[in-house]
Structure formats: structure tokens, C-alpha cells
């Protein structure tokens, strides 16, 4: 006699990194009434492309979203380049995008999608909680930002909100960003505060070039580079190379990467 064993159920810890949401709530009543039931006809459901370089995370997200009656996972990608390719092929309504991935970062992929497929909405799902990422993410064209330790209920709400044409950020991240803005008197430094030449110097500094190497690249004297460096630090109120590098990454002046050691 053949005995059929019960299938195991997937579970995810609440704050494991990287992780997928741990619970899978039903779609909100408003969304259920506005879209047809999922399963019999996918037309009208939210067609989602999952992008993350960790297969376990993608599997957990797919498992969770598959239980939502009006969400359809149409594909998966493991890096930014594949995300752009799959988006071209599948034309999803929404891309759930990780940030740090090989080949191409999620933010670079988001910028490409904004140019090529402006109708495709991008919701960033990342473990980065720094408030400065908010501006960088908005600059790429993404419509929302959810932390990876968010509940599945919050993730579903974010998907519904972004799909409806609105912007969504995790409450924790929005609160931290607002507090930072208030403490700074609203004076959050922006890339527009530096001149075009200073921007070139800033990019070179963030790339790890010495003053002599920067001078050679720009065709100016070393003393001129030193003067630009001093002005940049004064304008941005940032007084270390690590700080300037983080600023350049957060403002999208150089490709996103791991923050350097202080």
C-alpha cells in the first residue's frame, strides 16, 4: 500500500536576514472587489516579477504571494540584468526588486525600467534601513521601499498601494527619515549643492582615486583638486572620504555598493 505523506509547510523567521515575510494575509477587501478572482482568469490580477539573488528568498516570496487571490507571480530573476530582460519579456505590472545583487544592482535596473518601461512599477525590498536611501530610491523611479523584515501583511499593502499608483515606504523608514530631516533643520545635503567640476572630483574621490590621479584624469593641478575637495566637504558638511563615498552612492553618482568602512 502506498502512503501519501503530508507536504511540509514553509515558514520564515520574523527577522532573519535575508528573509521573506513570515505570514500571508488575505488581500484587502477593496482590492478583492476591484479585481477578478485569481486562478480562473489572471487578467486583472497584479502580475508581479520577483527579483532577488537569494533563491530561498524568492521561493518564500512566491509561496506567500501565491496565496493572495489577486496577485500572480509571473516570473523570477536573480540579478538586475536578468530583471530587465524578464521585464521586457513578461511586461509585469510590478517588480519586487532587491537592491544588492551581482551583475547589476536593483537600483540601476530600476532606472533602466523607468526609461524603457515607464508603465512597470517597481517596489524595492531591501535590508538597508538608512534614511538617505529614500531619496536615492525615489530618484531611480521606484514607487516604494519595504524592509525585508516587514510582515507579509505590510508587503501586501505595499504591493496594493504601488499598484494603485501611489507611493509606499515602510513606516519605520519614513519615521527615521523625517526625524533626521527635522534634527537637521531641513538641511539635508543634495548633489545639486556642488558644481559640475566638484561633482567630477567627488565621483573620483568615491572611486578611490588619489589627488594626483584625479588631477591627471581632469587635466588640472593637484592643488586645484585639493581646493575642490575642501569646498565639497564644506558645502556638504562631510569631512571624511568614507562619508563622501557614502554620499556619492546614496545620491546615485556612482553604482550602489557596500558602504566603505569608516
N, C-alpha and C positions, 0 to 999 in steps of 0.2 A: 504493500500500500504506500502511495506517495503522500507525504505530509507537507502541506504548504506552510512555510514559516512566515510569521508576520514581518512586514517590511519595517526597517528601523526608521525612526523619525529624526530629522536633522534639528539640532539645537545649537545656538550660538551664545557664548557668554556675553554679558552686557557690555563689558569694557575691555575686551580682548582686542589687541591690535596685530595685524589688521583683522577686522571682523565685519560680519554682516548683521543687520538688525536681528534681534532675538525673538520678536513676536510678529505675527502677521495679522493685523486687524482687518476688518471688512472695510470696503470702500465707503466713503461718506455718503449719506442719503442724497445729497444734492448731485453728486457725481453719478450715482446709480440711476437717478431719474433722468439725467441728461444724456446718458449713453446706453446703447443696447446691451443686453447680457452678453458676457464673454463666453465663448465656447461654441455656440451655434453659428455666430457670424461675427468675425473680428472687425468688420467695418464699423468705424466709430469709436472703437476702443483706443486707449492710449498705447501706441506702438513704441516700445522702449528698446534702445540698444544699450547693453551693459558693457562698460569699458573699465577694466581693472587688470593689472598684471598678475594678480594672485588668483589662480583657478578656484581655490576654495571659497574666496570671497564672492566670485561670480556665481558659483554654484549656490551659495547661500542666498544671494540676492534673487537669483532666478527662482529658487524654491519658494521664497517669500512672496514675490510678486505674482507667481503663477496662481496663488490662492486668491488674488484680487479679481473680482468678476469683470472689471473693466480695464485691466492692464494686460497687455500682450507683449511678452519679451520676444522680439523678432530676431535678435542676434547678439553675439558677444564678440569682444575684441580684447586683446591683451596688451596693446600699446597704442600710442597716439596715431601712428601711421596706419595701423590696421583699422582704427576707429574711423579715420577719414575715408578709407577705402570702403568699409562696410556701410557707412552713412550714405555714400554715393550710390551704392548698390541697393540698399534697402529703403532709403528715404524714411527713416523713423520720425515719429512726432517729437520724441525727446531722447536725448542721450544722457545717460547717467555716467558721468565721467570722473575717473580718478585723476590725481594731479601728477604725482611722481611715478613715471613709467619709463622703461627703456625705449630706445629709438626716437621717441618724440613725446614731450610732456603733454599732459592733458590740456594745459592752458594754451600751448601752441596749436594743438589740434582744434581747440575751441575757436581760436582766431581764424583758422582756415575755414572751418564750418560757417562762421559768421559771414565770410566773404563769398563762399561758394554756395551755401545752402541757408540763407537767412531765415527760412521758414522752420528750420530744425532748431528746437530749443535745447539748451544744454543746462543740466543741473550738476554742479560739482559735488562730488562725495569724497571728502578727504579727511585725514587725521590732523592736518595743520589747523591750529586754533588761533594763530596770531592775527590781531585785528587789521594789520596792514594788508593782509591778503584780500580783504574785502574790496578795496579799490582796484587791486590788480585783477581780481576775478571779474569785476564789472567792466574793466577796460577790455577784456577779451571778448565780451559779448555774452558771457554766461548769464543765465537768468536766476540763478540761485546757488546756495552753498550750504551743504549739510555735513555735519561732522560724522565720522564713521562710528562714533559711539552713540549716535542718536537712536531712539527707539524706532521700530518699524512703523509705528503709528505716525511719528513725525516725518519719516521718509515718505510715506504715502501722502501725507498732507502736502509736503513739498512738491511731489510729482503733480498732484492735482492743481496746486496753485500755479506752478510754472506752466503747465499745460493750458491753463485758463488765460495765460498772457500776463500774469503778474510776476512779481519778484519775491523770492523766499530765501531767508537766511536763518540758520539755527538761532534761536533766541539767545543762547549763551554767547555766541559770537557777536551778535548785534549789540548786546549789552556791554561787552568788553570794549567794542569799538567806540560806542557812544561815550563811555566813561573816559576813554583815552582822549577823545576829542574835547570833552568838557575840561579835563585837567590841563590840557594844552591850550585852553582858551580858543579852541577852534583853529589853531595854527599848526595843522598837520602839513609837513613839507611835501611839495609836489615837484615832479620833474620839470615843470614849467618855470620854476624859480631860477634855473640855471640857463646860461646862454647855450647856443649850439656848439660853440667851441668847448665850453665847460662840460657839456654833455659828452662830447667825444673823449675828453680827458677822464671823466667819471667812468665811462664804459671801459676804457683801457685799464684804469685802476682796478675795477671789478674783475677784469680778466686776468689780473695778477702781474701786469707789466710794471717794470721799474720806471722811474722818471726818465732815465736815459732812453729806454725802449720806447716810451710814449713820445719823447721828443723826436726820435727817429721816425716813428710812424707818421706824426703830424707835420714833420718838417719845420720844427721850431726849436728854440734853445731850451736847455734843461731848466734854466732859471724861469723861463716863461711857463713851463709845466708846473714848477713849484708854486708860482703865483696863482695859476688856475686852481691848483689843489687847495691852497689856502682859502681862496674865495668860495670854492664849492663847500668846504667844511663850515665856513662862516654862514653862508646862505642857508644851508640845510641844518645847521647846528648838530652836525655829526662829526666826531673828532677821532675816528679810527678807520683803518682800511676795512676791517670786518664790517663796521657799521655802514660804510659807503657801499660795500658789496651787497649787503642785505637790502639796502635801499634800491640799488640798481635791479636786483632780482624782483623785488616786490612791485616796482613800477614798470616792469616788463622791458627794461633797457637791455638786458641780457637774458638768455634762456634760463628757465627755472631750474635750480639745482639745490642740493642740500646746503643749508646755511653754513658758512665757514665758522671755524672755532674762533671765539672771541680773543 
